[in-house]
């Protein structure tokens, strides 16, 4: 079977995929949308507090 122009071996329309990628590039994707709202230092502090609580609770349960 001969390959059609602008189609991948799997039959994907390459031009259409490029167009969709170009359109979605300007729309804030999840990776960057939420990363800008995250305070890394605050998250680290919350993680440390959670770990400390885990340690305290583990000691209480081993009676």
Predicted model as a PDB file, atoms N, CA, C, CB and O in Angstrom, pLDDT in the B-factor column:
MODEL        1                                                                  
ATOM      1  N   UNK A   1       0.849  -1.179   0.000  1.00 49.00           N  
ATOM      2  CA  UNK A   1       0.000   0.000   0.000  1.00 49.00           C  
ATOM      3  C   UNK A   1       0.894   1.242   0.000  1.00 49.00           C  
ATOM      4  CB  UNK A   1      -0.965  -0.002   1.228  1.00 49.00           C  
ATOM      5  O   UNK A   1       1.753   1.381   0.870  1.00 49.00           O  
ATOM      6  N   UNK A   2       0.704   2.126  -0.947  1.00 57.00           N  
ATOM      7  CA  UNK A   2       1.508   3.341  -1.067  1.00 57.00           C  
ATOM      8  C   UNK A   2       1.101   4.358  -0.019  1.00 57.00           C  
ATOM      9  CB  UNK A   2       1.372   3.943  -2.466  1.00 57.00           C  
ATOM     10  O   UNK A   2      -0.080   4.512   0.295  1.00 57.00           O  
ATOM     11  N   UNK A   3       2.093   5.049   0.515  1.00 58.00           N  
ATOM     12  CA  UNK A   3       1.834   6.066   1.538  1.00 58.00           C  
ATOM     13  C   UNK A   3       1.276   7.325   0.883  1.00 58.00           C  
ATOM     14  CB  UNK A   3       3.126   6.394   2.333  1.00 58.00           C  
ATOM     15  O   UNK A   3       1.809   7.796  -0.121  1.00 58.00           O  
ATOM     16  N   UNK A   4       0.212   7.862   1.448  1.00 65.00           N  
ATOM     17  CA  UNK A   4      -0.389   9.093   0.929  1.00 65.00           C  
ATOM     18  C   UNK A   4       0.434  10.293   1.403  1.00 65.00           C  
ATOM     19  CB  UNK A   4      -1.879   9.227   1.389  1.00 65.00           C  
ATOM     20  O   UNK A   4       1.011  10.251   2.489  1.00 65.00           O  
ATOM     21  N   UNK A   5       0.495  11.361   0.602  1.00 72.00           N  
ATOM     22  CA  UNK A   5       1.207  12.554   1.064  1.00 72.00           C  
ATOM     23  C   UNK A   5       0.513  13.135   2.304  1.00 72.00           C  
ATOM     24  CB  UNK A   5       1.282  13.619  -0.068  1.00 72.00           C  
ATOM     25  O   UNK A   5      -0.712  13.074   2.410  1.00 72.00           O  
ATOM     26  N   UNK A   6       1.273  13.684   3.220  1.00 76.00           N  
ATOM     27  CA  UNK A   6       0.763  14.279   4.465  1.00 76.00           C  
ATOM     28  C   UNK A   6       0.132  13.265   5.406  1.00 76.00           C  
ATOM     29  CB  UNK A   6      -0.248  15.344   4.143  1.00 76.00           C  
ATOM     30  O   UNK A   6      -0.669  13.632   6.266  1.00 76.00           O  
ATOM     31  N   UNK A   7       0.484  12.000   5.252  1.00 77.00           N  
ATOM     32  CA  UNK A   7      -0.019  10.990   6.189  1.00 77.00           C  
ATOM     33  C   UNK A   7       1.142  10.175   6.718  1.00 77.00           C  
ATOM     34  CB  UNK A   7      -1.066  10.069   5.514  1.00 77.00           C  
ATOM     35  O   UNK A   7       2.083   9.858   5.990  1.00 77.00           O  
ATOM     36  N   UNK A   8       1.062   9.836   8.009  1.00 77.00           N  
ATOM     37  CA  UNK A   8       2.096   9.001   8.604  1.00 77.00           C  
ATOM     38  C   UNK A   8       1.853   7.561   8.191  1.00 77.00           C  
ATOM     39  CB  UNK A   8       2.115   9.141  10.151  1.00 77.00           C  
ATOM     40  O   UNK A   8       0.863   7.251   7.527  1.00 77.00           O  
ATOM     41  N   UNK A   9       2.753   6.694   8.584  1.00 81.00           N  
ATOM     42  CA  UNK A   9       2.613   5.275   8.258  1.00 81.00           C  
ATOM     43  C   UNK A   9       1.339   4.709   8.886  1.00 81.00           C  
ATOM     44  CB  UNK A   9       3.848   4.481   8.740  1.00 81.00           C  
ATOM     45  O   UNK A   9       0.721   3.800   8.332  1.00 81.00           O  
ATOM     46  N   UNK A  10       0.948   5.249  10.044  1.00 83.00           N  
ATOM     47  CA  UNK A  10      -0.260   4.765  10.725  1.00 83.00           C  
ATOM     48  C   UNK A  10      -1.529   5.365  10.140  1.00 83.00           C  
ATOM     49  CB  UNK A  10      -0.187   5.081  12.210  1.00 83.00           C  
ATOM     50  O   UNK A  10      -2.631   4.988  10.540  1.00 83.00           O  
ATOM     51  N   UNK A  11      -1.392   6.291   9.202  1.00 84.00           N  
ATOM     52  CA  UNK A  11      -2.564   6.886   8.572  1.00 84.00           C  
ATOM     53  C   UNK A  11      -2.990   8.200   9.197  1.00 84.00           C  
ATOM     54  CB  UNK A  11      -3.700   5.931   8.625  1.00 84.00           C  
ATOM     55  O   UNK A  11      -4.063   8.714   8.882  1.00 84.00           O  
ATOM     56  N   UNK A  12      -2.173   8.751  10.071  1.00 85.00           N  
ATOM     57  CA  UNK A  12      -2.499  10.028  10.717  1.00 85.00           C  
ATOM     58  C   UNK A  12      -2.270  11.169   9.734  1.00 85.00           C  
ATOM     59  CB  UNK A  12      -1.646  10.237  12.003  1.00 85.00           C  
ATOM     60  O   UNK A  12      -1.283  11.179   8.999  1.00 85.00           O  
ATOM     61  N   UNK A  13      -3.179  12.118   9.727  1.00 88.00           N  
ATOM     62  CA  UNK A  13      -3.033  13.286   8.877  1.00 88.00           C  
ATOM     63  C   UNK A  13      -2.047  14.238   9.553  1.00 88.00           C  
ATOM     64  CB  UNK A  13      -4.415  13.982   8.618  1.00 88.00           C  
ATOM     65  O   UNK A  13      -2.396  14.919  10.517  1.00 88.00           O  
ATOM     66  N   UNK A  14      -0.822  14.281   9.048  1.00 87.00           N  
ATOM     67  CA  UNK A  14       0.261  15.039   9.675  1.00 87.00           C  
ATOM     68  C   UNK A  14      -0.068  16.522   9.718  1.00 87.00           C  
ATOM     69  CB  UNK A  14       1.578  14.816   8.927  1.00 87.00           C  
ATOM     70  O   UNK A  14       0.175  17.177  10.731  1.00 87.00           O  
ATOM     71  N   UNK A  15      -0.605  17.049   8.662  1.00 88.00           N  
ATOM     72  CA  UNK A  15      -0.911  18.481   8.592  1.00 88.00           C  
ATOM     73  C   UNK A  15      -1.954  18.867   9.635  1.00 88.00           C  
ATOM     74  CB  UNK A  15      -1.407  18.857   7.187  1.00 88.00           C  
ATOM     75  O   UNK A  15      -1.854  19.924  10.257  1.00 88.00           O  
ATOM     76  N   UNK A  16      -2.952  18.012   9.824  1.00 89.00           N  
ATOM     77  CA  UNK A  16      -3.997  18.284  10.815  1.00 89.00           C  
ATOM     78  C   UNK A  16      -3.428  18.279  12.227  1.00 89.00           C  
ATOM     79  CB  UNK A  16      -5.125  17.253  10.702  1.00 89.00           C  
ATOM     80  O   UNK A  16      -3.806  19.115  13.047  1.00 89.00           O  
ATOM     81  N   UNK A  17      -2.531  17.354  12.520  1.00 86.00           N  
ATOM     82  CA  UNK A  17      -1.912  17.288  13.849  1.00 86.00           C  
ATOM     83  C   UNK A  17      -1.074  18.530  14.098  1.00 86.00           C  
ATOM     84  CB  UNK A  17      -1.043  16.021  13.989  1.00 86.00           C  
ATOM     85  O   UNK A  17      -1.107  19.088  15.194  1.00 86.00           O  
ATOM     86  N   UNK A  18      -0.325  18.968  13.097  1.00 86.00           N  
ATOM     87  CA  UNK A  18       0.481  20.186  13.251  1.00 86.00           C  
ATOM     88  C   UNK A  18      -0.410  21.392  13.537  1.00 86.00           C  
ATOM     89  CB  UNK A  18       1.326  20.440  11.984  1.00 86.00           C  
ATOM     90  O   UNK A  18      -0.070  22.241  14.361  1.00 86.00           O  
ATOM     91  N   UNK A  19      -1.536  21.461  12.864  1.00 85.00           N  
ATOM     92  CA  UNK A  19      -2.465  22.574  13.057  1.00 85.00           C  
ATOM     93  C   UNK A  19      -3.041  22.544  14.480  1.00 85.00           C  
ATOM     94  CB  UNK A  19      -3.607  22.517  12.008  1.00 85.00           C  
ATOM     95  O   UNK A  19      -3.132  23.583  15.134  1.00 85.00           O  
ATOM     96  N   UNK A  20      -3.425  21.370  14.951  1.00 83.00           N  
ATOM     97  CA  UNK A  20      -3.967  21.246  16.308  1.00 83.00           C  
ATOM     98  C   UNK A  20      -2.914  21.615  17.348  1.00 83.00           C  
ATOM     99  CB  UNK A  20      -4.478  19.814  16.558  1.00 83.00           C  
ATOM    100  O   UNK A  20      -3.223  22.269  18.344  1.00 83.00           O  
ATOM    101  N   UNK A  21      -1.676  21.199  17.118  1.00 80.00           N  
ATOM    102  CA  UNK A  21      -0.598  21.542  18.048  1.00 80.00           C  
ATOM    103  C   UNK A  21      -0.369  23.044  18.086  1.00 80.00           C  
ATOM    104  CB  UNK A  21       0.696  20.825  17.659  1.00 80.00           C  
ATOM    105  O   UNK A  21      -0.141  23.610  19.156  1.00 80.00           O  
ATOM    106  N   UNK A  22      -0.427  23.689  16.941  1.00 78.00           N  
ATOM    107  CA  UNK A  22      -0.228  25.132  16.887  1.00 78.00           C  
ATOM    108  C   UNK A  22      -1.352  25.861  17.627  1.00 78.00           C  
ATOM    109  CB  UNK A  22      -0.152  25.609  15.426  1.00 78.00           C  
ATOM    110  O   UNK A  22      -1.102  26.853  18.312  1.00 78.00           O  
ATOM    111  N   UNK A  23      -2.570  25.379  17.492  1.00 75.00           N  
ATOM    112  CA  UNK A  23      -3.702  26.006  18.175  1.00 75.00           C  
ATOM    113  C   UNK A  23      -3.592  25.849  19.685  1.00 75.00           C  
ATOM    114  CB  UNK A  23      -5.020  25.407  17.683  1.00 75.00           C  
ATOM    115  O   UNK A  23      -3.866  26.792  20.428  1.00 75.00           O  
ATOM    116  N   UNK A  24      -3.195  24.673  20.143  1.00 73.00           N  
ATOM    117  CA  UNK A  24      -3.144  24.423  21.585  1.00 73.00           C  
ATOM    118  C   UNK A  24      -1.924  25.056  22.234  1.00 73.00           C  
ATOM    119  CB  UNK A  24      -3.147  22.933  21.855  1.00 73.00           C  
ATOM    120  O   UNK A  24      -1.888  25.189  23.458  1.00 73.00           O  
ATOM    121  N   UNK A  25      -0.923  25.451  21.454  1.00 69.00           N  
ATOM    122  CA  UNK A  25       0.300  26.029  22.024  1.00 69.00           C  
ATOM    123  C   UNK A  25       0.007  27.338  22.749  1.00 69.00           C  
ATOM    124  CB  UNK A  25       1.344  26.264  20.923  1.00 69.00           C  
ATOM    125  O   UNK A  25       0.663  27.642  23.746  1.00 69.00           O  
ATOM    126  N   UNK A  26      -0.947  28.107  22.283  1.00 65.00           N  
ATOM    127  CA  UNK A  26      -1.263  29.388  22.899  1.00 65.00           C  
ATOM    128  C   UNK A  26      -2.196  29.275  24.083  1.00 65.00           C  
ATOM    129  CB  UNK A  26      -1.862  30.294  21.893  1.00 65.00           C  
ATOM    130  O   UNK A  26      -2.347  30.242  24.830  1.00 65.00           O  
ATOM    131  N   UNK A  27      -2.819  28.148  24.282  1.00 60.00           N  
ATOM    132  CA  UNK A  27      -3.765  27.970  25.387  1.00 60.00           C  
ATOM    133  C   UNK A  27      -3.002  27.365  26.553  1.00 60.00           C  
ATOM    134  CB  UNK A  27      -4.983  27.062  24.971  1.00 60.00           C  
ATOM    135  O   UNK A  27      -2.443  26.277  26.420  1.00 60.00           O  
ATOM    136  N   UNK A  28      -2.967  28.050  27.700  1.00 56.00           N  
ATOM    137  CA  UNK A  28      -2.206  27.575  28.852  1.00 56.00           C  
ATOM    138  C   UNK A  28      -2.506  26.123  29.164  1.00 56.00           C  
ATOM    139  CB  UNK A  28      -2.499  28.431  30.064  1.00 56.00           C  
ATOM    140  O   UNK A  28      -3.620  25.777  29.556  1.00 56.00           O  
ATOM    141  N   UNK A  29      -1.515  25.285  28.991  1.00 56.00           N  
ATOM    142  CA  UNK A  29      -1.689  23.866  29.272  1.00 56.00           C  
ATOM    143  C   UNK A  29      -1.587  23.636  30.775  1.00 56.00           C  
ATOM    144  CB  UNK A  29      -0.639  23.016  28.511  1.00 56.00           C  
ATOM    145  O   UNK A  29      -1.096  24.499  31.503  1.00 56.00           O  
ATOM    146  N   UNK A  30      -2.044  22.486  31.240  1.00 57.00           N  
ATOM    147  CA  UNK A  30      -2.090  22.208  32.672  1.00 57.00           C  
ATOM    148  C   UNK A  30      -0.730  22.357  33.336  1.00 57.00           C  
ATOM    149  CB  UNK A  30      -2.619  20.817  32.910  1.00 57.00           C  
ATOM    150  O   UNK A  30      -0.638  22.903  34.435  1.00 57.00           O  
ATOM    151  N   UNK A  31       0.322  21.883  32.690  1.00 57.00           N  
ATOM    152  CA  UNK A  31       1.642  21.910  33.297  1.00 57.00           C  
ATOM    153  C   UNK A  31       2.076  23.298  33.719  1.00 57.00           C  
ATOM    154  CB  UNK A  31       2.641  21.346  32.353  1.00 57.00           C  
ATOM    155  O   UNK A  31       2.643  23.464  34.799  1.00 57.00           O  
ATOM    156  N   UNK A  32       1.824  24.298  32.890  1.00 58.00           N  
ATOM    157  CA  UNK A  32       2.250  25.655  33.220  1.00 58.00           C  
ATOM    158  C   UNK A  32       1.166  26.427  33.951  1.00 58.00           C  
ATOM    159  CB  UNK A  32       2.648  26.398  31.963  1.00 58.00           C  
ATOM    160  O   UNK A  32       1.466  27.330  34.732  1.00 58.00           O  
ATOM    161  N   UNK A  33      -0.076  26.084  33.707  1.00 58.00           N  
ATOM    162  CA  UNK A  33      -1.175  26.836  34.315  1.00 58.00           C  
ATOM    163  C   UNK A  33      -1.136  26.740  35.834  1.00 58.00           C  
ATOM    164  CB  UNK A  33      -2.520  26.329  33.794  1.00 58.00           C  
ATOM    165  O   UNK A  33      -1.295  27.749  36.521  1.00 58.00           O  
ATOM    166  N   UNK A  34      -0.926  25.538  36.366  1.00 60.00           N  
ATOM    167  CA  UNK A  34      -0.952  25.360  37.808  1.00 60.00           C  
ATOM    168  C   UNK A  34       0.414  25.594  38.443  1.00 60.00           C  
ATOM    169  CB  UNK A  34      -1.443  23.975  38.146  1.00 60.00           C  
ATOM    170  O   UNK A  34       0.491  25.948  39.620  1.00 60.00           O  
ATOM    171  N   UNK A  35       1.471  25.405  37.699  1.00 60.00           N  
ATOM    172  CA  UNK A  35       2.812  25.582  38.261  1.00 60.00           C  
ATOM    173  C   UNK A  35       3.025  27.014  38.709  1.00 60.00           C  
ATOM    174  CB  UNK A  35       3.882  25.187  37.241  1.00 60.00           C  
ATOM    175  O   UNK A  35       3.707  27.248  39.706  1.00 60.00           O  
ATOM    176  N   UNK A  36       2.460  27.977  37.999  1.00 66.00           N  
ATOM    177  CA  UNK A  36       2.679  29.373  38.352  1.00 66.00           C  
ATOM    178  C   UNK A  36       1.959  29.747  39.641  1.00 66.00           C  
ATOM    179  CB  UNK A  36       2.221  30.278  37.223  1.00 66.00           C  
ATOM    180  O   UNK A  36       2.301  30.753  40.262  1.00 66.00           O  
ATOM    181  N   UNK A  37       0.976  28.964  40.053  1.00 74.00           N  
ATOM    182  CA  UNK A  37       0.227  29.265  41.265  1.00 74.00           C  
ATOM    183  C   UNK A  37       0.756  28.502  42.475  1.00 74.00           C  
ATOM    184  CB  UNK A  37      -1.237  28.946  41.060  1.00 74.00           C  
ATOM    185  O   UNK A  37       0.218  28.643  43.573  1.00 74.00           O  
ATOM    186  N   UNK A  38       1.796  27.700  42.295  1.00 76.00           N  
ATOM    187  CA  UNK A  38       2.314  26.856  43.377  1.00 76.00           C  
ATOM    188  C   UNK A  38       3.482  27.541  44.063  1.00 76.00           C  
ATOM    189  CB  UNK A  38       2.745  25.478  42.840  1.00 76.00           C  
ATOM    190  O   UNK A  38       4.432  27.973  43.411  1.00 76.00           O  
ATOM    191  N   UNK A  39       3.404  27.636  45.392  1.00 83.00           N  
ATOM    192  CA  UNK A  39       4.500  28.187  46.180  1.00 83.00           C  
ATOM    193  C   UNK A  39       5.323  26.996  46.687  1.00 83.00           C  
ATOM    194  CB  UNK A  39       3.968  29.090  47.379  1.00 83.00           C  
ATOM    195  O   UNK A  39       4.902  26.300  47.611  1.00 83.00           O  
ATOM    196  N   UNK A  40       6.478  26.764  46.092  1.00 85.00           N  
ATOM    197  CA  UNK A  40       7.273  25.572  46.398  1.00 85.00           C  
ATOM    198  C   UNK A  40       7.693  25.530  47.860  1.00 85.00           C  
ATOM    199  CB  UNK A  40       8.506  25.521  45.510  1.00 85.00           C  
ATOM    200  O   UNK A  40       7.674  24.464  48.476  1.00 85.00           O  
ATOM    201  N   UNK A  41       8.070  26.667  48.420  1.00 90.00           N  
ATOM    202  CA  UNK A  41       8.507  26.693  49.818  1.00 90.00           C  
ATOM    203  C   UNK A  41       7.365  26.302  50.747  1.00 90.00           C  
ATOM    204  CB  UNK A  41       9.040  28.088  50.193  1.00 90.00           C  
ATOM    205  O   UNK A  41       7.569  25.580  51.723  1.00 90.00           O  
ATOM    206  N   UNK A  42       6.169  26.778  50.441  1.00 91.00           N  
ATOM    207  CA  UNK A  42       5.006  26.438  51.269  1.00 91.00           C  
ATOM    208  C   UNK A  42       4.690  24.948  51.184  1.00 91.00           C  
ATOM    209  CB  UNK A  42       3.781  27.260  50.838  1.00 91.00           C  
ATOM    210  O   UNK A  42       4.342  24.327  52.188  1.00 91.00           O  
ATOM    211  N   UNK A  43       4.808  24.386  50.008  1.00 91.00           N  
ATOM    212  CA  UNK A  43       4.549  22.955  49.828  1.00 91.00           C  
ATOM    213  C   UNK A  43       5.565  22.138  50.620  1.00 91.00           C  
ATOM    214  CB  UNK A  43       4.598  22.571  48.327  1.00 91.00           C  
ATOM    215  O   UNK A  43       5.198  21.162  51.275  1.00 91.00           O  
ATOM    216  N   UNK A  44       6.845  22.528  50.567  1.00 93.00           N  
ATOM    217  CA  UNK A  44       7.874  21.815  51.336  1.00 93.00           C  
ATOM    218  C   UNK A  44       7.565  21.853  52.830  1.00 93.00           C  
ATOM    219  CB  UNK A  44       9.263  22.424  51.070  1.00 93.00           C  
ATOM    220  O   UNK A  44       7.713  20.851  53.529  1.00 93.00           O  
ATOM    221  N   UNK A  45       7.134  23.019  53.312  1.00 94.00           N  
ATOM    222  CA  UNK A  45       6.820  23.164  54.732  1.00 94.00           C  
ATOM    223  C   UNK A  45       5.643  22.267  55.114  1.00 94.00           C  
ATOM    224  CB  UNK A  45       6.505  24.634  55.068  1.00 94.00           C  
ATOM    225  O   UNK A  45       5.664  21.616  56.158  1.00 94.00           O  
ATOM    226  N   UNK A  46       4.628  22.240  54.271  1.00 94.00           N  
ATOM    227  CA  UNK A  46       3.470  21.391  54.539  1.00 94.00           C  
ATOM    228  C   UNK A  46       3.870  19.912  54.543  1.00 94.00           C  
ATOM    229  CB  UNK A  46       2.366  21.644  53.491  1.00 94.00           C  
ATOM    230  O   UNK A  46       3.379  19.136  55.362  1.00 94.00           O  
ATOM    231  N   UNK A  47       4.748  19.532  53.643  1.00 93.00           N  
ATOM    232  CA  UNK A  47       5.220  18.143  53.595  1.00 93.00           C  
ATOM    233  C   UNK A  47       5.984  17.784  54.863  1.00 93.00           C  
ATOM    234  CB  UNK A  47       6.111  17.919  52.362  1.00 93.00           C  
ATOM    235  O   UNK A  47       5.821  16.690  55.403  1.00 93.00           O  
ATOM    236  N   UNK A  48       6.820  18.709  55.338  1.00 94.00           N  
ATOM    237  CA  UNK A  48       7.572  18.452  56.572  1.00 94.00           C  
ATOM    238  C   UNK A  48       6.621  18.281  57.753  1.00 94.00           C  
ATOM    239  CB  UNK A  48       8.567  19.598  56.850  1.00 94.00           C  
ATOM    240  O   UNK A  48       6.812  17.394  58.585  1.00 94.00           O  
ATOM    241  N   UNK A  49       5.599  19.130  57.828  1.00 93.00           N  
ATOM    242  CA  UNK A  49       4.634  19.031  58.925  1.00 93.00           C  
ATOM    243  C   UNK A  49       3.882  17.704  58.854  1.00 93.00           C  
ATOM    244  CB  UNK A  49       3.640  20.212  58.884  1.00 93.00           C  
ATOM    245  O   UNK A  49       3.635  17.072  59.882  1.00 93.00           O  
ATOM    246  N   UNK A  50       3.525  17.289  57.663  1.00 93.00           N  
ATOM    247  CA  UNK A  50       2.808  16.026  57.500  1.00 93.00           C  
ATOM    248  C   UNK A  50       3.684  14.847  57.919  1.00 93.00           C  
ATOM    249  CB  UNK A  50       2.347  15.853  56.043  1.00 93.00           C  
ATOM    250  O   UNK A  50       3.212  13.916  58.572  1.00 93.00           O  
ATOM    251  N   UNK A  51       4.961  14.894  57.542  1.00 92.00           N  
ATOM    252  CA  UNK A  51       5.881  13.823  57.929  1.00 92.00           C  
ATOM    253  C   UNK A  51       6.048  13.777  59.451  1.00 92.00           C  
ATOM    254  CB  UNK A  51       7.252  14.019  57.247  1.00 92.00           C  
ATOM    255  O   UNK A  51       6.118  12.698  60.039  1.00 92.00           O  
ATOM    256  N   UNK A  52       6.111  14.950  60.082  1.00 91.00           N  
ATOM    257  CA  UNK A  52       6.257  15.003  61.539  1.00 91.00           C  
ATOM    258  C   UNK A  52       5.027  14.391  62.209  1.00 91.00           C  
ATOM    259  CB  UNK A  52       6.465  16.466  62.017  1.00 91.00           C  
ATOM    260  O   UNK A  52       5.149  13.653  63.187  1.00 91.00           O  
ATOM    261  N   UNK A  53       3.862  14.696  61.685  1.00 90.00           N  
ATOM    262  CA  UNK A  53       2.621  14.129  62.242  1.00 90.00           C  
ATOM    263  C   UNK A  53       2.591  12.613  62.072  1.00 90.00           C  
ATOM    264  CB  UNK A  53       1.384  14.759  61.564  1.00 90.00           C  
ATOM    265  O   UNK A  53       2.137  11.889  62.958  1.00 90.00           O  
ATOM    266  N   UNK A  54       3.075  12.144  60.935  1.00 89.00           N  
ATOM    267  CA  UNK A  54       3.110  10.696  60.694  1.00 89.00           C  
ATOM    268  C   UNK A  54       3.962  10.016  61.757  1.00 89.00           C  
ATOM    269  CB  UNK A  54       3.662  10.383  59.278  1.00 89.00           C  
ATOM    270  O   UNK A  54       3.593   8.975  62.299  1.00 89.00           O  
ATOM    271  N   UNK A  55       5.118  10.630  62.045  1.00 83.00           N  
ATOM    272  CA  UNK A  55       6.014  10.073  63.047  1.00 83.00           C  
ATOM    273  C   UNK A  55       5.366  10.042  64.417  1.00 83.00           C  
ATOM    274  CB  UNK A  55       7.300  10.866  63.101  1.00 83.00           C  
ATOM    275  O   UNK A  55       5.520   9.066  65.152  1.00 83.00           O  
ATOM    276  N   UNK A  56       4.643  11.096  64.775  1.00 83.00           N  
ATOM    277  CA  UNK A  56       3.976  11.146  66.072  1.00 83.00           C  
ATOM    278  C   UNK A  56       2.873  10.101  66.159  1.00 83.00           C  
ATOM    279  CB  UNK A  56       3.401  12.540  66.324  1.00 83.00           C  
ATOM    280  O   UNK A  56       2.723   9.429  67.179  1.00 83.00           O  
ATOM    281  N   UNK A  57       2.106   9.968  65.088  1.00 81.00           N  
ATOM    282  CA  UNK A  57       1.011   8.992  65.079  1.00 81.00           C  
ATOM    283  C   UNK A  57       1.528   7.561  65.110  1.00 81.00           C  
ATOM    284  CB  UNK A  57       0.134   9.194  63.850  1.00 81.00           C  
ATOM    285  O   UNK A  57       0.904   6.691  65.718  1.00 81.00           O  
ATOM    286  N   UNK A  58       2.652   7.309  64.469  1.00 77.00           N  
ATOM    287  CA  UNK A  58       3.216   5.957  64.467  1.00 77.00           C  
ATOM    288  C   UNK A  58       3.633   5.567  65.869  1.00 77.00           C  
ATOM    289  CB  UNK A  58       4.416   5.862  63.508  1.00 77.00           C  
ATOM    290  O   UNK A  58       3.473   4.412  66.264  1.00 77.00           O  
ATOM    291  N   UNK A  59       4.168   6.518  66.632  1.00 74.00           N  
ATOM    292  CA  UNK A  59       4.573   6.228  67.995  1.00 74.00           C  
ATOM    293  C   UNK A  59       3.399   5.913  68.898  1.00 74.00           C  
ATOM    294  CB  UNK A  59       5.342   7.379  68.554  1.00 74.00           C  
ATOM    295  O   UNK A  59       3.518   5.086  69.802  1.00 74.00           O  
ATOM    296  N   UNK A  60       2.268   6.557  68.668  1.00 72.00           N  
ATOM    297  CA  UNK A  60       1.078   6.328  69.492  1.00 72.00           C  
ATOM    298  C   UNK A  60       0.439   4.977  69.218  1.00 72.00           C  
ATOM    299  CB  UNK A  60       0.062   7.426  69.256  1.00 72.00           C  
ATOM    300  O   UNK A  60      -0.134   4.367  70.121  1.00 72.00           O  
ATOM    301  N   UNK A  61       0.532   4.504  67.978  1.00 66.00           N  
ATOM    302  CA  UNK A  61      -0.137   3.261  67.601  1.00 66.00           C  
ATOM    303  C   UNK A  61       0.640   2.019  68.035  1.00 66.00           C  
ATOM    304  CB  UNK A  61      -0.349   3.228  66.106  1.00 66.00           C  
ATOM    305  O   UNK A  61       0.080   0.922  68.038  1.00 66.00           O  
ATOM    306  N   UNK A  62       1.899   2.163  68.396  1.00 58.00           N  
ATOM    307  CA  UNK A  62       2.717   0.976  68.695  1.00 58.00           C  
ATOM    308  C   UNK A  62       2.634   0.565  70.162  1.00 58.00           C  
ATOM    309  CB  UNK A  62       4.170   1.237  68.325  1.00 58.00           C  
ATOM    310  O   UNK A  62       3.511  -0.159  70.634  1.00 58.00           O  
ATOM    311  N   UNK A  63       1.630   0.991  70.887  1.00 56.00           N  
ATOM    312  CA  UNK A  63       1.482   0.640  72.311  1.00 56.00           C  
ATOM    313  C   UNK A  63       1.102  -0.803  72.475  1.00 56.00           C  
ATOM    314  CB  UNK A  63       0.439   1.522  72.985  1.00 56.00           C  
ATOM    315  O   UNK A  63       0.936  -1.273  73.601  1.00 56.00           O  
TER     316      UNK A  63                                                      
ENDMDL                                                                          
END                                                                             
